[in-house]
Amino acid sequence: MNSQNRQSIMEKLIPFDSSVIKSDPHKIEIEKSLHGESFIIHSDRWKISSKVTLSIDKIINRLSPDMHEGAIRTLCHFARNKSPNTCIAIVFSILDYSKSIFSDNVINKWVVSDFYNYRENLMNRFQHENYLIVLRTFLKTWYELRYPGISSEAYVVLDSMRLKRTEIGRAVRTMDPHKGPLEPSEFQSLTKDIYAAYEKGIISTEQFSVSVFHIASGRRPIQTSAIKCKDVESIKESASKDLSLLIHVPRAKQVGATFRDEFRSIEWTPELFSIFRMQQRITQLELAAAIEKSDWELQPQDIAAIQANLPLFPDWRKVQTSLDFCTSLRKGGEHSLALDKLRSDSEGSLWHRRSQSITSMLQAAAKSAGSKSRTGELLGITSQRLRHTKGTNLAREGLGTDIIAWLLDHSTLEAAKIYIDNLPEHAIPVNSAMALSPTMQNLAQLFRGKIVDSEEDAIAGETPQTSRIHFKGKSAATCSTRKSCGMGTRIPLCCYECDHFQPWLDGPHMEVLTELLEERHQREIELGADHPVTKAADSTIVAVINVIQLCEIRHQNLRSDNK
């Protein structure tokens, strides 16, 4: 077989790069990654998953020629057996070591003294040695696989090193205002602001459902990105049992696991489940419309199968690219091949977003919602912060390490211990003497409504029979939705955290606060200051305080105007 025919066959097997052959053009070795992607080991780039391509040439260019084969073979071992993220970390660690110790020169030899210099370099930059921890694993594996390039001396020294990792749980333990768990008032504020932003059309259904999922579950973005429409499921096991409303969430960070290899299901309340069911339906209808626009005439069962495998939060650009390619196959007479390709693309990971895209969507929603932090700044949100918040809240409820680990989808108990061992005390000792103090000014503003001077100034104030809100027989406020929320006996306490609440300037808000504080004090005596039930109404207390503060400011302004 001549070289031209050989290349033609290879191009059909995997995407071919003109620079793939590094040494012998007749020696083409193909490997398969843990995620099932085929790659040529002597190419400049390895596609090891639908989302990750490794730039092998960057590593090779930093190593002397006599180390090329050992490095490539060892990295190939990791690509076959470890996650794409592990392979990415190895590439970054090699590049960082090279640039830090050798500047513009190549690495000619792995020298013990260089490792010690690199340790000092890392500690000065980061106060941890994570890069060297990853590099050590790679180099030790290189030696153990018996590829040339690593001396026994380097192996022994690396093996004996005790390296410093990033301090686990620091953000939780220190209650970092930018990276740590949200305080209860911040969490309540974020949740309400996200709902309000969606209600006002500020954020999309997709942003809303992503936000609710992370707020409620504390899952990782890579797990969110891997959810398919078929994972949103209602199940009735028997006529005597209630309907189970589930999302089967793919697990992450499992050793040796591939895409959607393992699942843990989350059961939801009807209210929350309806959000994800709505997102599922919108996504599936959008795909059906795109298929119809491409002039496809698929059987209902084929459309249903593709819709079931559609990501819950798809990358629509990739979906459209796939549809366009399959449409071109169909127009060329390859009907069966086109349908098989469309099915294959939907079943795999091609149409799924990257985890970074999920994070960006979450952050955009939080920014649009406009929630404020305890420092008065715009609340910075990441999935990690929400994960820390979920773990902290579960610990506050008195749940054990094993339950927290299960609910946060940890494989071991070690990571979950941080929430119990370093449980921060969030409770604010509220009393009537300090309720209006400057300390309270630093709390997130949980009142989201609008103070009105009188009923006549309120939206829907002209229909008091349906909109007026009372507290123990006293007129207190107006509801702009005419009390159609169904809260019933919880009115007016629940109203103080509602966007539609319009408290009157001279309403009995101090009486509301007094009652709430007395109830809290009684619970503290019976249950203790840290009991979740004791602290259950703290967000409402803060919202009432916000109203009283705003009313006082309004009174001051009116007095100034009358002078």
C-alpha positions in Angstrom: 0.0 0.0 0.0 1.5 3.4 -1.0 1.7 6.3 1.3 -1.1 8.3 -0.4 -3.6 5.4 -0.1 -2.6 4.9 3.5 -3.3 8.6 4.3 -6.7 8.4 2.5 -7.8 5.5 4.7 -6.6 7.3 7.8 -8.6 10.4 7.0 -11.7 8.3 7.0 -10.9 6.8 10.4 -10.1 10.0 12.2 -9.7 13.7 11.4 -6.2 13.9 9.8 -3.7 16.7 10.4 -0.9 17.4 7.8 1.6 17.4 10.7 0.6 14.0 12.2 3.7 12.0 11.2 6.6 12.9 13.4 9.1 10.1 12.5 8.4 7.1 10.3 5.5 8.0 7.8 4.8 4.3 7.5 4.4 3.8 11.3 1.0 5.2 12.2 -0.2 4.2 15.7 -3.7 4.9 16.7 -4.8 4.9 20.3 -8.2 5.4 21.9 -8.8 7.7 24.9 -10.9 6.9 28.0 -13.8 8.8 26.4 -13.6 6.7 23.2 -11.9 9.2 20.9 -9.3 7.9 18.5 -6.0 9.8 18.0 -2.6 9.3 16.3 0.0 9.3 19.0 2.7 11.1 16.8 0.4 13.9 15.8 0.6 17.5 17.1 -2.8 17.4 18.7 -4.8 14.6 20.4 -8.6 14.8 20.5 -9.3 12.9 23.7 -12.9 13.9 24.2 -15.6 15.8 22.4 -14.6 18.9 24.4 -10.8 18.4 24.9 -7.9 18.5 22.4 -4.4 18.3 23.8 -1.6 20.3 22.1 1.1 17.7 22.2 3.5 19.8 20.1 3.7 22.4 23.0 5.2 19.7 25.3 7.5 18.2 22.6 8.9 21.7 21.8 9.9 22.1 25.5 11.8 18.7 25.7 15.0 17.5 24.2 14.6 14.9 21.4 15.8 12.0 23.5 12.8 12.5 25.8 10.1 12.8 23.2 9.2 9.1 22.9 9.0 8.6 26.7 6.9 11.7 27.2 4.5 10.8 24.4 4.1 7.2 25.5 3.5 8.2 29.1 0.9 10.8 28.2 -0.7 8.3 26.0 -1.1 6.0 29.0 -2.9 8.8 30.9 -5.1 9.6 27.9 -6.2 5.9 27.8 -6.8 5.6 31.5 -7.5 8.9 33.1 -10.0 11.8 32.6 -9.4 14.6 30.1 -9.0 17.0 33.0 -6.1 15.0 34.4 -4.3 15.1 31.0 -4.9 18.9 30.8 -3.4 19.3 34.2 -0.3 17.3 33.1 0.2 19.5 30.1 -0.1 22.7 32.1 2.3 21.4 34.8 5.0 20.5 32.3 4.7 23.9 30.6 4.8 25.8 33.9 7.8 23.8 35.1 9.6 24.5 31.8 8.9 28.2 31.6 9.7 28.7 35.3 13.0 26.8 35.5 14.3 26.8 31.9 12.8 30.0 30.5 13.3 29.8 26.7 15.5 26.7 26.8 14.3 23.1 26.4 14.4 20.6 29.3 17.5 18.4 28.7 17.3 16.4 31.9 15.1 16.0 35.0 17.4 17.2 37.7 16.8 17.0 41.4 18.1 20.5 42.1 15.6 21.9 39.6 12.8 20.3 41.5 13.8 22.0 44.7 14.1 25.4 42.8 10.6 24.8 41.3 9.2 24.1 44.8 10.5 27.5 46.0 9.1 29.2 42.9 5.6 27.7 43.4 5.5 28.6 47.0 6.4 32.2 46.2 3.7 32.4 43.6 0.8 30.4 45.0 1.7 29.2 48.5 1.1 25.7 47.3 2.8 23.1 45.1 -0.1 21.7 43.1 1.7 21.9 39.7 4.6 19.8 41.1 2.2 17.3 42.6 0.8 16.7 39.1 4.2 16.7 37.5 5.5 14.2 40.0 2.7 11.8 39.2 3.5 12.1 35.5 7.2 11.6 36.0 6.9 8.7 38.4 4.5 6.9 36.0 7.0 7.6 33.2 9.7 5.8 35.2 7.4 3.0 36.3 6.4 2.3 32.7 10.2 1.9 32.0 10.4 4.5 29.2 13.8 6.2 28.9 14.2 9.7 30.2 13.8 9.5 34.0 16.7 8.6 36.3 16.2 6.5 39.4 17.6 9.3 41.5 14.9 11.7 40.3 12.3 9.1 40.9 13.4 8.5 44.5 13.6 12.2 45.4 10.2 12.9 43.9 8.7 10.0 45.7 10.1 11.2 49.1 8.9 14.8 48.7 6.0 16.0 50.9 4.3 18.6 48.9 1.8 21.2 50.0 -1.6 21.2 48.3 -4.1 23.9 48.2 -5.7 24.3 51.6 -8.9 22.3 51.5 -11.9 24.2 52.8 -10.2 27.5 53.4 -13.0 29.5 51.8 -15.5 27.7 54.1 -13.5 28.0 57.2 -12.7 31.7 56.8 -16.2 32.5 55.5 -14.4 34.4 52.6 -16.9 37.1 51.5 -15.9 36.5 47.8 -15.3 32.7 47.6 -16.9 31.2 50.7 -20.5 30.1 51.4 -23.2 32.7 51.1 -24.6 34.0 54.4 -28.3 33.2 55.0 -29.4 36.7 54.0 -27.3 36.6 50.9 -28.7 33.2 49.9 -32.2 34.3 50.5 -31.6 37.5 48.5 -30.1 35.6 45.6 -32.9 33.1 45.4 -35.6 35.8 45.5 -33.8 38.0 43.0 -33.4 35.1 40.5 -37.1 34.4 40.7 -37.9 38.1 40.4 -35.6 38.5 37.4 -37.3 35.6 35.6 -40.7 36.9 36.4 -39.8 40.3 34.9 -38.3 38.7 31.8 -34.7 39.8 32.6 -33.3 36.3 32.4 -34.3 33.4 30.1 -35.9 30.2 31.1 -32.6 28.4 30.4 -30.7 30.8 32.8 -33.5 30.5 35.3 -33.5 26.7 35.4 -29.7 26.5 35.5 -29.6 28.9 38.4 -32.4 27.1 40.3 -30.6 23.7 39.7 -27.3 24.9 41.2 -28.9 26.9 44.1 -31.0 23.8 45.1 -28.6 21.0 44.4 -25.0 22.4 44.8 -23.9 20.2 41.8 -20.9 20.9 39.7 -21.2 22.6 36.2 -19.8 19.5 34.5 -22.7 17.6 35.9 -25.2 20.1 34.7 -23.8 20.2 31.2 -24.1 16.4 31.0 -27.8 16.2 31.7 -30.0 15.1 28.8 -33.7 15.7 28.4 -34.5 12.0 29.2 -33.0 12.5 32.6 -35.9 14.7 33.7 -38.4 12.0 34.6 -41.6 11.4 36.6 -42.0 7.9 37.8 -45.0 6.2 39.5 -43.8 2.8 40.9 -47.3 1.6 41.9 -50.8 2.9 42.2 -50.4 3.2 46.0 -47.3 5.4 45.8 -47.0 9.1 44.9 -45.3 10.2 41.7 -41.6 10.6 42.0 -40.2 13.7 40.3 -36.6 13.0 39.4 -33.6 14.3 37.6 -31.0 11.6 37.0 -27.7 13.6 37.4 -24.5 12.2 35.8 -21.8 11.8 38.4 -18.4 13.6 38.1 -14.8 13.0 39.2 -15.2 9.3 39.4 -11.9 7.4 38.8 -11.9 5.8 35.3 -15.5 6.9 34.6 -16.5 7.9 31.1 -19.2 10.4 29.9 -22.5 9.7 31.7 -21.2 6.5 33.1 -22.8 6.8 36.6 -25.8 8.6 38.0 -27.4 9.8 41.2 -31.0 10.8 41.1 -32.4 13.9 42.8 -36.0 14.0 43.8 -37.7 17.4 43.5 -40.8 19.2 44.8 -43.5 19.7 42.2 -42.8 23.4 42.1 -39.1 23.0 41.3 -39.6 20.0 39.0 -42.0 22.1 36.9 -39.2 24.5 36.1 -37.0 21.7 34.7 -40.0 20.1 32.9 -40.6 23.5 31.2 -36.9 23.7 30.2 -37.1 20.2 28.8 -40.2 20.9 26.7 -38.8 24.2 25.3 -35.5 22.5 24.3 -37.3 19.7 22.6 -39.7 22.0 20.7 -36.7 24.1 19.5 -35.0 21.0 18.2 -38.2 19.9 16.4 -38.5 23.3 14.8 -34.8 23.2 13.6 -35.4 19.7 12.1 -38.5 20.9 10.4 -36.7 24.0 9.0 -34.1 21.6 7.5 -36.9 19.9 5.5 -36.5 16.6 7.3 -39.4 14.2 7.3 -38.6 11.9 10.2 -40.8 9.3 11.8 -42.3 10.3 15.1 -40.3 7.6 16.9 -37.0 8.9 15.4 -37.8 12.5 16.5 -38.8 11.3 20.0 -35.5 9.3 20.4 -33.4 12.3 19.3 -35.3 14.6 21.5 -34.8 12.3 24.5 -31.0 12.3 24.0 -30.9 16.1 23.5 -29.0 17.9 26.3 -31.2 19.8 28.7 -29.0 22.8 28.1 -27.6 22.3 24.6 -25.0 24.1 22.7 -27.3 25.2 19.8 -24.4 26.2 17.6 -23.1 22.6 17.6 -26.6 21.2 17.2 -27.1 23.3 14.1 -23.7 22.4 12.7 -24.6 18.7 13.1 -28.0 19.2 11.5 -26.5 21.1 8.5 -24.0 18.3 7.9 -26.6 15.6 8.2 -28.9 17.5 5.8 -26.1 17.7 3.2 -25.7 13.9 3.5 -29.4 13.4 3.1 -29.5 15.7 0.0 -26.7 13.7 -1.4 -28.8 10.5 -1.2 -27.3 9.1 2.0 -30.6 9.0 3.9 -29.7 6.1 6.2 -26.2 7.5 7.0 -27.6 10.9 7.7 -30.1 9.6 10.2 -27.5 7.3 11.9 -25.2 10.3 12.2 -27.9 12.5 13.7 -28.8 9.7 16.2 -25.1 9.2 17.1 -24.5 13.0 17.6 -27.5 13.2 19.9 -26.5 10.2 22.0 -22.9 11.3 22.6 -21.5 14.5 24.2 -21.1 16.5 21.0 -24.2 18.7 21.6 -23.5 19.4 25.2 -22.1 22.7 26.5 -18.7 22.9 28.1 -18.8 23.3 31.9 -17.4 26.8 31.5 -20.5 27.7 29.5 -22.7 26.6 32.3 -20.7 28.7 34.8 -21.0 31.7 32.5 -24.7 31.3 32.2 -25.0 31.1 36.0 -22.9 34.2 36.6 -24.8 36.1 33.9 -28.1 35.3 35.6 -26.9 36.3 39.0 -25.5 39.6 37.6 -28.8 40.4 35.9 -30.7 39.6 39.1 -28.6 42.3 40.9 -28.2 40.6 44.3 -26.0 42.4 46.8 -23.4 40.8 49.1 -22.8 41.4 52.8 -20.3 44.1 51.8 -22.9 46.0 49.7 -21.2 45.0 46.4 -22.7 43.0 43.6 -22.9 39.4 44.8 -20.2 37.3 43.1 -21.6 33.8 42.2 -19.8 30.7 41.1 -21.0 27.1 41.2 -18.4 26.4 43.8 -19.8 29.1 46.2 -23.3 27.6 45.8 -21.8 24.2 46.5 -20.2 25.5 49.6 -23.4 27.1 50.6 -25.4 23.9 50.1 -22.9 21.9 52.2 -22.9 24.6 55.0 -26.7 24.7 55.0 -27.0 20.9 55.3 -24.5 20.9 58.2 -26.5 23.6 59.9 -29.6 21.4 59.7 -27.8 18.8 61.7 -27.2 16.3 59.0 -24.3 13.8 59.3 -21.2 13.7 57.1 -22.4 10.6 55.2 -25.7 12.3 54.3 -24.0 15.5 53.2 -21.5 13.5 51.1 -24.4 11.7 49.4 -26.4 14.9 48.8 -23.4 16.7 47.3 -22.3 13.6 45.3 -19.0 13.1 47.0 -17.4 9.7 46.7 -15.7 9.9 50.1 -16.5 11.5 53.4 -13.4 13.6 53.6 -14.6 16.5 51.5 -17.9 16.7 53.4 -16.2 16.9 56.8 -15.2 20.5 56.2 -18.8 21.6 56.5 -19.3 20.1 59.9 -15.8 20.6 61.3 -15.8 24.3 60.4 -19.4 25.1 60.6 -19.6 28.9 60.7 -22.0 30.7 63.0 -24.2 32.7 60.8 -27.0 33.5 63.2 -27.4 37.2 64.0 -28.5 37.8 67.6 -31.4 40.0 66.7 -33.2 42.0 69.4 -35.3 45.2 69.4 -32.5 47.3 70.8 -30.1 46.5 67.9 -32.7 46.0 65.2 -32.2 49.5 63.8 -28.5 49.8 64.6 -25.8 50.5 61.9 -24.8 46.8 62.1 -28.0 45.9 60.3 -27.2 48.3 57.5 -24.6 45.8 56.3 -27.1 43.1 55.8 -28.4 42.2 52.3 -31.5 44.1 51.6 -34.2 41.4 51.6 -37.1 43.8 51.2 -37.7 44.1 47.4 -41.0 46.0 47.3 -41.8 49.7 47.4 -42.7 51.9 50.3 -45.8 54.0 49.6 -47.0 57.1 51.5 -50.6 55.8 51.5 -53.0 53.4 49.9 -53.9 55.9 47.2 -50.3 55.9 46.0 -50.1 52.1 45.7 -50.6 49.9 42.6 -54.1 48.3 43.0 -54.8 50.7 45.8 -58.1 51.5 44.2 -59.4 48.0 45.0 -58.8 47.7 48.7 -61.2 44.8 49.1 -58.8 42.5 47.2 -55.4 44.2 47.6 -55.3 45.6 51.1 -53.1 43.6 53.6 -53.8 43.6 57.3 -51.8 42.7 60.4 -54.0 41.8 63.4 -56.8 43.9 62.1 -54.7 46.9 61.3 -54.2 48.1 57.6 -50.5 47.7 56.8 -49.9 47.5 53.0 -51.1 46.9 49.5 -50.4 43.9 47.2 -50.0 44.8 43.6 -51.2 41.4 42.5 -54.3 41.6 44.7 -53.2 38.8 47.0 -53.4 36.1 44.3 -50.3 34.3 45.5 -52.1 31.7 47.6 -50.0 32.3 50.7 -53.1 32.6 52.9 -52.4 32.6 56.6 -48.7 33.4 55.9 -49.7 36.9 54.9 -48.4 39.5 55.8 -45.1 37.9 57.2 -44.2 36.3 53.9 -45.0 39.6 52.0 -42.0 41.5 53.4 -39.7 39.6 51.0 -42.0 39.9 48.0 -41.5 42.2 45.0 -45.2 43.0 44.9 -45.4 44.1 48.6 -46.1 47.9 49.0 -45.9 48.7 52.8 -47.6 51.9 53.9 -45.4 54.5 55.4 -47.4 54.5 58.7 -48.2 50.8 58.7 -47.7 48.7 61.9 -44.3 47.4 60.9 -42.7 47.8 64.3 -45.5 45.6 65.7 -44.7 43.0 63.1 -41.0 43.1 64.1 -41.8 42.9 67.8 -43.9 39.8 67.3 -41.2 38.1 65.2 -38.5 38.9 67.7 -40.6 37.6 70.6 -41.3 34.3 68.6 -37.6 34.0 67.8 -36.6 34.5 71.5 -39.0 31.8 72.6 -37.7 29.3 70.1 -34.1 30.1 71.2 -35.1 29.2 74.7 -36.8 26.0 73.7 -34.5 24.8 70.9 -31.2 26.8 71.2 -29.8 29.7 69.2 -28.3 27.5 66.4 -31.4 25.4 65.7 -32.6 25.8 62.1 -36.2 26.4 63.3 -34.9 29.2 65.5 -33.3 30.9 62.6 -36.0 30.1 60.1 -37.6 33.6 60.2 -34.3 35.5 60.3 -34.6 36.6 56.6 -38.1 37.9 57.3 -36.9 39.8 60.3 -34.2 41.4 58.3 -36.8 42.4 55.6 -39.1 44.0 58.2 -36.1 45.9 59.5 -35.3 47.1 56.0 -38.9 48.4 55.7 -38.7 50.2 59.0 -35.4 51.8 58.0 -36.8 53.0 54.7 -39.9 54.3 56.4 -37.7 56.3 58.8 -35.7 57.7 55.9 -38.9 58.7 54.1 -40.3 60.4 57.2 -37.0 62.4 57.5 -37.3 63.5 53.9 -40.9 64.6 54.4 -39.9 66.6 57.4 -37.1 68.3 55.5 -39.5 69.2 52.7 -41.9 70.8 55.1 -39.4 73.1 56.7 
